[in-house]
Amino acid sequence: MKRPAESVGEVIAPKRRRRAFAIIAMAAALLSFAPAPGGGLAAATPEAVKIQAVLTDALDGVDWPFKRGGAIAVTERDGAFHILVPGVAIAGPEAGQGAIDIGDVRITARPRPDGRYRVRLVLPKKMSVRDSGGKTTAIHIAKQRFDGIWAPELESFIEIDGAYADIRGVPPAGRPGWKIANLAIKADFTETSPGAWSGPFDVVMKNIEISGIAGKGRVHVGSVEMRTDSRDLRLGDQSRLVREMNATLAPLARARKGKAKAKEQRLTRAEAAALSKLLRTMRHLFADASSEIRVTDVTYSKMPGAPMSRLKRLHIRIALNDLDKKFSNVNLIYQHGLLVVSETEGAGRLLAPVGMTIDVTARRLPNDALLRALLDAVEASVTDPKLAETLLDDRVEAALLAAGSEFRLNSLRFEAPDFLIKANGRVTADRAAVKRATGELTVTVRGLDALRKSMARSPKKLGVAGMAPFVGIFGSFGESATDETGAPIRRYRLTLERDGKVLLNGKETGGLIGAPGMARQAPAPARPKQPPARAK
């Protein structure tokens, strides 16, 4: 069975998100022209000719995946530029990889007093997607609206308000079909300091249906929301970075194909220079950023009338903060709730987590030291890939030890029908410690006896009865206690001390965890060779 969350994530969300981003990127390419001095309009015909030339160069002069079926037409009418790009298609870089045939794209760009443009983009009501086998899925859009404010000096939108309704994918015979009742795209960036912009970018889909999976399978999703929040994002640098990557790294990647396998790991000077420039630009691209996805009300059934699997909610979030400071922090959160696995799904009845939370954080990451480690590794990869790996490992470790970086399991909660696991802990980089770290992990388990009994008496088709003895053995290592409700639990407290000892519930583990003699002083690592001089 394909899990409901995977069906949404793999079938709808990435494809639809890539398509939406592709449309936005295409609009960006088409609108990357500067306004007339003072934000006014020059004479109609010369200005239209100028814009047509700039747009043509923007699309044809860079390695974009967009193709067009004819010349771009630009006319000036009623104080606005009306742009027609005929026969637009988005194709893969290799022949036979499929394509999205969009058709004629129409854009209206109306100049504003501040030198920016109010933009409206209109797609055809019918498009198509061709897969690598030549099969075509028709895409119908019943209603659409895409408005935005384009800033030429940033080569970026600073506002977007898009709404699409009744989007349907009509596949060839034997392939799954799908529909989305509503799709909204919104962005609203504000300049918080010169050249730095902050704000959200949202894509929300509601009432998604996928039918015909494996013949008769069906997925319904109530909503999918993807959101990115940025603080002090340098939109101009981001746009130029994307353009430079497309112009330099893509051709270099194509040129690499066909080379001898032994040489593929070694970077060329051009590749190293491009990657180094990319890393330096990304170091100061933003101060804080977070991305998250929320999915609600997922149901899956193999056929009409069959038992359903359900997921009430799913939330994934990653955040990177304080890149504008000496040390940064990274946080990753995964949560889902009210997962119900169909009775026909075997061991999932006992082991599938009804609810689950994972919240982990890396703190005090030394920004400049980690960047230097990456740059040195890139430079060394030109002559000695193995040296590059050694340098990266050793210098990242040294940087984390010098900073006293900390890795925290803020929370772990795993709740199945018969048992509950909770955990939290931390590991701190410590160069004075025998094992270069100290830390502690606490785990509590409720319902081990109930789980063992359920496994022992479970039907053979579930395939879990043989695991019951191992559950009993695991329980015997724990410390008996009760939780806040008074229910019996088993507690496991694992401690890594500065002298290298590993303790389980305050007692040395001996050979139980780790090899005998683990408390002996570890030898100091060999000093790595120095990389070639890095270009300034």
N, C-alpha and C positions, 0 to 999 in steps of 0.2 A: 504493500500500500504506500502510496505517496502521501506524506503527511500534509495536512491542510496548509500549514504555514509555508511549506516548501512549494506547494502548488501556487500559492499567491506570489511568493518571492521569486520563483523561477519562471513562472509562466506569464504573469501579468506585470508585476511591479517593475522589474528591470527593463523589460521590453518597452513598456509604455513610458517609463521614465527616460530611457535612452531616446525614444522618439521625441518626447517633449523637449529634452535638452538639445537634440539635434535641430529641431525647429528654431529654438531660441538662438543656437549658435549660427544657424544659417542667416537669421535676421541680423545678427551681429555683423556677419561678414558683409551682408548687403548694405549695411548702414554705416560702415566705417569711413565716412567722409566728413570733412570739416565744414562748418557753416561759412557763409560769406562773412566778410569782416563786419563786426558790429551786430551780427545776428540777422542782418537784412538779406534781401534776395537780390541777386544780380539780374541782368536781363534774362528773360525766360529761356530762350533757345540756347545761348552760350552756357548758362548754368546747368541746364538739363544735359547738354552734351558732356560737360565736365563731370557731372555725377555719373553718367553712363560709363565714362571711361574709367573712373575710379572704381566703380562697382565691378566692372569687368576685370580689372587688374586684381581686385581683392579676391575674386573667386578663382581666376585662372592662374594667378601668380604664386599661389601657395598650394601646398599639397593637401587640399581639402578633399573629403570624401564625396562632396557634392558635384553632381554633373548637371548640365543644363542642355536643353534641346535646341537652343537658338540664341540670338542676340538679345541682350537686356534692353528693354525699352523704357525710357524715362521721359515723362512729359510734365510740364508745369501748368497747373490749372487751379483757379480759385485759391491762390495763395498757398498751394501745397504741391509737393512732388509725388507723382503717381508712377509707381515702378512695377513693371511686369517682368518676371523671370520665367521663361517658358520651359516646360518639360523638365522640371527638377527631379533628380533621382539621387538617392544616397546609396552608394555601392560599397561593398567590401574592397579591401586593397588587392585581393587576389581574384582572378577570374573564377567564376563558379561558386562564389561565396554567398550569392543571393543579393537582393537589393530591395530598397523601398522606393517604389515609383510614386512620387507625390503629384506631379503634374504642374500646372501653371500656378505660381505663387504671386499674389498681388500685395503690394505694400504701399501705404500712404504715409508720407513723412511731412508733417506740418511744422515749419520753423517756429520756435518760441523766442521771446525777447532775450532770454538768457543764452541764446546760441545753441540750445538743445532742440530736440525734435519730439513732438507728439506723434507716436507711431501706431498704425493699425495694420495688422497682418491677417490676410485671409487665405486659407487653404482650400483646395478643391473639396467638394462634399464627398467625393469618392476617390480613394487611393488604393494601392495594392502593395502587398509584400510577397516577393518571390524568394523561396528558399533555395538551398544549394542544389536540390533535385529538380528545380524548375516548376514546382507546385506553387500556385498563387492563391493567397488569401486576400479577399477584397475587404477594405476598411471603409465604412460609411460613417459620416458625421452629420447628424441631423441639425444641430445648432452649434454655433461657434462665435467667440469674440476674443480678440487678443489686442489689448491696448497697452502701451508702455511709453516711458520717457527714455529716449536714447541720448547719452552724453558722448559726443564724438571725441572729446579730449581723453575720455577713459576707454573708448571702444567698448562700451558696456551699457546695458540698461541699468537705470537706478530705480525705476518703478516698473512693475508688471502687474497687470490685472487681466487674467485670461479665464474664460469659462467655456466649457464644451459639454454638450449633452447628447445622450443616446448615441454612443459610439459603439459600433458593432463590427466584429471580425467574422466574415463569412468564409469558411475554409473550403478546400476541395473535399470531395467525398472521403470519409474515413478519418478526417482530421478533427481535433477539437475546435469548437467555435467559442466565441466569447463576446461579452458586451459589458459596457461600463455606462451606468446611468448618468453620472456626472463626473467631470474632471475640472478642477480649478487650479490655476497657477498664479501665485502672488509673490511679489517681491517689493520691498520698501526700504531703500538704503538712504541714510542721512550722513552727511559729511560731519564727522565728529572732531576732526583736526585736518589741517591742510593735506590733501591727498589720501586721507584715511576715512573709510566709510564703515558704518555699522548698521546692521539690520537683518531681518529674516528673509528666507526664500522658502516658500511652501508649495508642495504639490499634494493635492487631496483628491482621492478617488472614492466614489460611493456606489454601493450596490453593484458589485462585480459578479458576473456569472461566467463560469467555464463549464461547458457541457461536452459530452461525447468523449470523455477521458477513458482510454482503454475500452472503447465501445459505448458503455452506458454510464460511466462515472460522471459525477457532477460536483462542482465546488461553488459555494456561494460565500462571498465576503461582504460584510456590512460596510467597512471603510478601510482605507489605507491612507495614512498621512505621513509624508516625508518632509522633514523640516531641517533647515540649516540656519544657524544663527552665527553671525560673525561680529567681532569687535575690532575696529581699526584695520579693516581689510583694505589693502591697497589695490583697488579695482583696476587702475591703469596698469600696474605691474602684473596683475593676474592675466589681463587680456594680452599683454605683450608676451608673457611667459607662454601662454597657450599657443600663440602664433609662432613663436620661436621654436617651441618643441615640435610643432607640426612641420615647420620648414627645415629643421635640422635633424632631429632624432628619427623621424619617420623615414627619410631617405637613407640614413645610416643603417637603420634596422633592415631595410630591404637589401642594401648592399652587402650586409653580413650573410645573408642566406646563400647557401651553396658552398661556403668556405669549409675547409677541413675541420672535423670535430675537435681535433687537438688545439686548434687556434681559436675556437669559438669563445672560450672563456676569457681570452686576452682582449682588452679593449684597445681600440686604435686611439691615436692622439686626438683625433677629431671627436670621437665618442667621449673620451675622458673630459675634454674641454667642455663639451655640451652638457654632460652630467654635472660637472663642477659648477657651471654657471646656473644650472637648474637648482642645485642645492643651496647656493648662496642666495639666490632670489627667494626661495621658499623660506629661508631662515627669517626673513623680515617681512613676509607676506601678510601676516596678521598677528594680532596679540592673543585673541581668544577665538575659538571656533568650536561649535558642537553640531553633530548631525544625529538625527534620531528618526526612527520609523515606528509608527503605531498601527497595529492591525486589530480590528474588532470583529467579533461575530462571524467566525469561520465555520462552515459545516462541509462535510465531505461524505458522500455515499457512493458505493460502487455501482448501484443500480436503483431504480425506483422501488421504494418499499423496503430496501435493505437497511440494517442498523447504521446509524450515522456516527461519525467521529466529529467532535465539536471542540472549538477553542474560543473562549469568550474574549480574551484580550492578549496581545503580545506587544512588548515595548523593548526596543533596543536603542541604546544611546551611547555615543562616544564623544568625549569632550577633551580638548587640548587647551590648557590655559597658561597664561603668563609667558608666552614666547617673547614678549618684549622686555622680560626681566632676566636675571642671571639664571634662575632655576624655573623649570616648568613642571606642570602636573598633568597626568593623563588619567581619565576615569572612564571605565567601561561598565555599563549596566545592561543586564538582560533580565527581563521579567515576563512570565506568562501566568495566566490564571484560568481556572476552570476548564482544564483540558479533560475531555472525556473520550476515551478510545473505545471504539466499537467492540462488542463482545466477540466478534469474529476475528479479532486481531491478536490472538494468542497471548504471549507473555505480557503484552501491553496492559492487559487487565490488572496485573499485579504490580508491574514495575514502572509504567508510564507515569511521569510526575503530573498530578492534578494541578499543582502550582509549583513554580520554581523562580528563584531570584539569585542572581550572581552580580555582585557589586565589587569591583576591584579597582585599585588606584595605585599608580606609580607616582611618588612624590620626590621633589628635589632632583629633577633630572637636569644635569648641567648643559645648558643649551650650546654654548660656544665650544666646550670640550668635545661634545658628541659630534658637532659639525666638523671640527678638525679631524676627528677619527674617520669620519666618512670621506672627507676630501683626500686624506692620505691614502685610504684604501683604494679610492678611485684612481689616484695617480699611480699607485703601485701595481694596479691591475694591468697597466700598459705593458709592463715587463715581466711581472711575476705574480700570477693570480694567487698562488699559494701563500706568498708573502702578504698579499693584500688581506686574505682571510685571517692570517695570524695577527697582523697589525690591528685589524678591526676588532677582533675578540679581545686582545690584550689591552688596547687603548680604551675601549668601551668599559671594560672591567675596571681599569685604573681610574677612569673618570667617575664612575659610580662610587667607587671606594672613597675617592678624595672628597666627593660631595656628601657622602653619608646618605645616599639615596635609599628610599624605603618603598617596599612593595606591600600593600595592605589588601587582605581579603576582608573588606568591610562587612560583607554579609554573604552567606550562602544558605539558601533554604530549598530543600528538595522534599516535596510533600506528595507521597503516593497514597493509594487507598488504604494500605495497611501500615505505613510507617512514615516517619518524619525525620529528616536529617537537617541539623543546623550547624554552621561553622563560622568562625572568624579567626583572624590571625594577622601576623605581620612578619616580614623578613627585612632586616636593616643591613645594608652593606657596611662592613666594619673591618678596616684593614688591620686592626690590632687583634682580630679574632683568628683562631686557628683555621677555621673554615671560611674566613673572609666574610662571615655573616653571623648574626644572632637573630633569634626569632622565636615565635611561639604560635602554635595552631591549636585551637580548642574545637572539638567536635562533640555534639550530643546527638544521640539517636533514640527515638521513641518508637516502640512497636516492633522491636526485633523478634520477640517471641511470637507475636501475631503473624508477622511476615513468614517466619520459619514454618509455622503450622499451616498457613495458607499454601505455601509452596509444597509441603509434604502431601497434602490432600488434594492438590490441584489435578485436573484431568491431564492425561498423558499428552494431549494435543497442545497444551500450553508449553511443554518442554522446560519446566523450571523445577520440577520435583527434585532433581539431583543436586540443586544448589542449596537445599535446606541445611545439610550438615555444615557447609561452609559458613552460612549465616550464624549458626550456633557457635562455631569456633571463634568467629570474629567477636561475638558478643562477650565471650569469656574474658577477653583482654580488657574490657572496659571497666570503669569504676561505677558502682551502683549509686544512683541518686534519684531525685524527683524533680520535675520541672515546676513552673509557676502554677500549673493546674493540679499538682499533686500526682500526676501520672509518673510511673516508673520510667527511668531513662538510663542509658549507659553513656558515660562521659569519657572522652579521650583527650588528654592534654599533652601535646608533643612540644618539647622545648629544645632548642639548639642553643647551647651556652657558648660563651666566649672561649672557653678552654677546649671546645670541640666535642664535649659530651652531648649525647642525645638522650633526653629523659622522656619516659612515658608515664604520665601521672606521678611525676616526682621521682621515679626510679630509673636507674640506668638500664638501657635496653640491651647492652651487650651485643651479641650477634643477631638479635632479633631485627634490628633496623641498622643497616649499614654493615660494613665488613669489620671483623675483629681488628682492634688497634686503631679504630677510627679517630681516637682522641690524640694521636701523635701529631706533632707539628708537621704541617705540610711543607714540602720544599718550596722555596721561592721560585717563581717562574723565570725561565731564561729571558734575558733582555732581548727583545726583538731587534732585527736588523732595521736600520733606518730606511725610510722610503726615499725615492728620488726627490730632489728639490721641487717643491710645489710651486707652480706658476702663481704669481701674485694676481 
